[in-house]
Amino acid sequence: MAHLKAKETRQDDQGRKRWKLDLTKRLYEKGYQREDIINLFRFIDWVMKLPEELDNSFWQEVTQYEEEKKMPYITSVERRGIEQGIEQGKREGLLEGIEISLELKFGREGLTILPEIVQIQNVEILRAILTSIKTVNSLEELRQIYQ
């Protein structure tokens, strides 16, 4: 169901959030064991990615639901771990894209600034770097974006 709804809501973030919340609530209501709920939720969360703003709203609603039902199956520590894992995955994907783009645009010379970029933890800055590679004319111009 998560996969089907993810495909169905590809262009509808609000709809995806509603379905993700609905599927998450169903996990609780079906009476699954704690471990099963956590594992199934990880799959739903992986398949039904949300923009950060909606993801924060989703987590608030899940937390409220858990409190109402007194069912904290996903603890705040686990939730934070999941969030950090997602953030790390985004970062790694962006770094891979940056590396490929630098080499395509500037050749081997482009890779010389990669060690500097790898030090950046902020996903939004990495996203800006990747986007900017298309329009910058030099590595120095690119450096100005993240320094």
Backbone torsions as a table, in degrees:
resi	resn	phi	psi	omega
1	MET	NA	-42.2	-179.5
2	ALA	-60.5	-43.6	180.0
3	HIS	-64.2	-45.2	179.7
4	LEU	-62.4	-44.2	-179.3
5	LYS	-70.5	-31.1	176.1
6	ALA	-64.3	-42.9	177.8
7	LYS	-65.9	-42.4	-177.7
8	GLU	-65.0	-33.0	-175.0
9	THR	-106.0	24.4	-177.5
10	ARG	-53.3	-37.6	-178.2
11	GLN	-106.6	12.9	-174.9
12	ASP	-132.9	85.6	-176.7
13	ASP	-62.0	-39.7	179.2
14	GLN	-64.2	-43.4	177.7
15	GLY	-63.0	-39.8	178.8
16	ARG	-63.5	-41.9	178.5
17	LYS	-61.2	-44.5	179.8
18	ARG	-60.0	-45.0	-179.8
19	TRP	-67.7	-40.0	179.1
20	LYS	-61.5	-42.6	178.1
21	LEU	-64.9	-43.7	179.5
22	ASP	-61.2	-46.5	179.8
23	LEU	-65.1	-37.2	178.4
24	THR	-65.3	-44.4	178.5
25	LYS	-62.1	-38.2	178.7
26	ARG	-60.2	-34.9	178.1
27	LEU	-58.0	-42.5	179.4
28	TYR	-67.8	-42.8	-173.2
29	GLU	-72.9	-23.6	-178.2
30	LYS	-76.6	-9.8	176.9
31	GLY	79.5	23.3	177.7
32	TYR	-66.3	158.2	175.1
33	GLN	-69.5	155.2	-177.1
34	ARG	-51.7	-49.1	-178.0
35	GLU	-61.6	-39.5	178.5
36	ASP	-65.1	-41.7	178.8
37	ILE	-61.3	-45.5	-178.8
38	ILE	-62.9	-46.3	-179.7
39	ASN	-64.8	-43.9	178.0
40	LEU	-65.9	-38.8	178.4
41	PHE	-63.0	-40.9	178.8
42	ARG	-57.1	-40.1	177.9
43	PHE	-65.4	-48.1	179.4
44	ILE	-57.9	-45.4	-178.3
45	ASP	-63.5	-36.7	179.8
46	TRP	-69.8	-43.7	-176.3
47	VAL	-76.3	-35.6	-173.2
48	MET	-109.3	62.0	-180.0
49	LYS	-64.4	144.5	179.5
50	LEU	-124.4	152.0	171.7
51	PRO	-59.6	155.0	-172.4
52	GLU	-53.0	-45.4	-177.8
53	GLU	-61.2	-45.5	179.5
54	LEU	-71.3	-32.5	178.5
55	ASP	-64.4	-41.1	177.2
56	ASN	-62.7	-43.0	178.7
57	SER	-63.8	-41.4	177.5
58	PHE	-57.7	-48.0	-178.1
59	TRP	-63.7	-36.0	177.3
60	GLN	-63.2	-42.5	180.0
61	GLU	-68.2	-38.2	177.5
62	VAL	-64.2	-44.6	179.3
63	THR	-60.1	-44.7	178.7
64	GLN	-61.9	-43.1	179.1
65	TYR	-62.0	-45.9	179.2
66	GLU	-59.9	-41.1	-179.7
67	GLU	-66.7	-41.1	179.2
68	GLU	-63.3	-41.4	-177.3
69	LYS	-90.5	-4.5	-177.3
70	LYS	54.3	50.2	-177.3
71	MET	-132.4	66.1	-178.4
72	PRO	-77.6	71.1	-178.7
73	TYR	-72.2	-33.5	177.6
74	ILE	-106.2	104.5	-176.0
75	THR	-70.8	163.4	179.7
76	SER	-61.6	-33.2	177.8
77	VAL	-66.4	-45.2	177.6
78	GLU	-64.1	-41.6	179.8
79	ARG	-60.6	-44.5	179.1
80	ARG	-64.5	-38.3	177.3
81	GLY	-62.9	-42.2	177.4
82	ILE	-62.2	-46.0	179.5
83	GLU	-60.3	-43.1	179.9
84	GLN	-66.0	-38.0	177.5
85	GLY	-63.4	-41.9	178.0
86	ILE	-64.0	-44.6	-179.9
87	GLU	-62.3	-42.5	179.4
88	GLN	-64.6	-39.2	177.5
89	GLY	-62.9	-42.0	177.1
90	LYS	-61.0	-45.9	-178.4
91	ARG	-60.3	-46.1	-179.4
92	GLU	-64.0	-40.3	177.8
93	GLY	-63.9	-42.0	178.1
94	LEU	-65.1	-41.8	179.0
95	LEU	-62.3	-39.7	177.8
96	GLU	-63.7	-44.2	178.0
97	GLY	-62.7	-40.1	178.9
98	ILE	-63.6	-44.9	-179.5
99	GLU	-59.4	-48.1	-179.9
100	ILE	-62.4	-44.8	-178.4
101	SER	-64.9	-41.3	178.6
102	LEU	-60.6	-43.7	-178.7
103	GLU	-69.1	-39.4	178.6
104	LEU	-65.0	-41.2	-175.7
105	LYS	-81.5	-42.9	-172.1
106	PHE	-114.9	1.7	-177.9
107	GLY	72.6	-159.5	-178.6
108	ARG	-59.5	-31.2	180.0
109	GLU	-60.5	-33.9	180.0
110	GLY	-60.7	-30.7	-178.1
111	LEU	-73.2	-10.9	-178.4
112	THR	-67.9	-24.3	179.3
113	ILE	-94.7	-1.7	-179.7
114	LEU	-57.8	-41.6	178.3
115	PRO	-58.1	-32.8	176.9
116	GLU	-68.3	-43.5	-176.0
117	ILE	-68.7	-36.4	-179.5
118	VAL	-60.6	-25.4	179.9
119	GLN	-72.7	-17.3	-176.8
120	ILE	-76.9	127.4	-179.5
121	GLN	-95.9	-27.0	-174.8
122	ASN	-71.0	117.9	-177.1
123	VAL	-64.6	-36.0	-179.0
124	GLU	-66.5	-38.6	177.3
125	ILE	-66.5	-41.7	178.2
126	LEU	-62.3	-39.8	178.0
127	ARG	-62.9	-40.9	178.1
128	ALA	-64.2	-39.3	178.1
129	ILE	-62.6	-48.4	-178.8
130	LEU	-60.2	-43.9	179.6
131	THR	-65.4	-38.0	-176.0
132	SER	-72.8	-23.5	-178.4
133	ILE	-56.5	-32.1	-179.8
134	LYS	-62.9	-34.2	-169.9
135	THR	-107.3	-17.3	-179.0
136	VAL	-74.4	155.5	-178.8
137	ASN	-105.8	-12.0	-178.3
138	SER	-150.5	164.1	177.0
139	LEU	-67.2	-33.9	178.8
140	GLU	-65.2	-38.5	177.3
141	GLU	-64.0	-38.6	177.6
142	LEU	-66.6	-41.0	179.2
143	ARG	-56.4	-38.1	-178.2
144	GLN	-61.8	-25.9	-179.0
145	ILE	-69.3	-37.4	-176.2
146	TYR	-106.7	-0.1	178.1
147	GLN	-99.8	NA	NA
